[in-house]
Amino acid sequence: MNAGNEIIETIASDGDNKLIDDAINKLRQNFKRHDCCALHTCLRLVFMLYIEGQNESALSLTKLVEDITFDKDYNTWTPIEYLLILKSRMERENGDPTFQDKLRNDINPTVLITGNKLQKEVKKAVFEGRLRGDGIEDRHEDVLQAMKDHDRAYELESRFMYSLWLYYISEYGGSDEFTVERAEKLISENQDRIRELISWMKQNDNGLIADFIQMN
């Protein structure tokens, strides 16, 4: 059994959603640290656990990636970075900002200085643009369109993507254009609605939650 499977073996949902337990079991059977699909499933599962207040299980899952270093493959690094951002957020909410400091001062700078001069300049510009919220309104428009269409599945997906960007801004310190305070206000509002969606899905169509967690 590899180290990842040993971590997953210790995790169990403490909620009432069998589908989350099933997703944990699926991850237990299939997780590979550099498998893009497995990483995205892990990210979605950690997000769901966090939203439902099951932070201990969510944090346990982030241990699967906490020691992975950037290897220039953004297909795998993107879900890994978001898992690290969620780990930073949960630990900070528990009163420990240590990992947030590591994320800001060690992990992210290492990514930004990797590559040639042009690559570094592009990564720096993209990072700063994300902190300014350049394009985040498009994510919010997706949310509004899903609500207009009464499409709960797409609304959950859109709010998930919107959440990730807001977490990114908050954990990396925001910007003059998009402050941490603004991000946190939007996060709170967004998460309240996500909990409403999950509650509805549990009562009416649990398969939508399975689709969300297992979506690649």
Secondary structure as UniProt FT lines:
FT   HELIX           3..9
FT   HELIX           18..30
FT   TURN            33..34
FT   HELIX           36..51
FT   TURN            52..53
FT   HELIX           55..62
FT   TURN            63..67
FT   HELIX           74..93
FT   TURN            94..95
FT   HELIX           98..102
FT   HELIX           103..107
FT   HELIX           108..112
FT   HELIX           117..132
FT   TURN            133..135
FT   HELIX           136..148
FT   TURN            149..150
FT   HELIX           152..171
FT   TURN            172..173
FT   HELIX           180..204
FT   HELIX           207..214
//
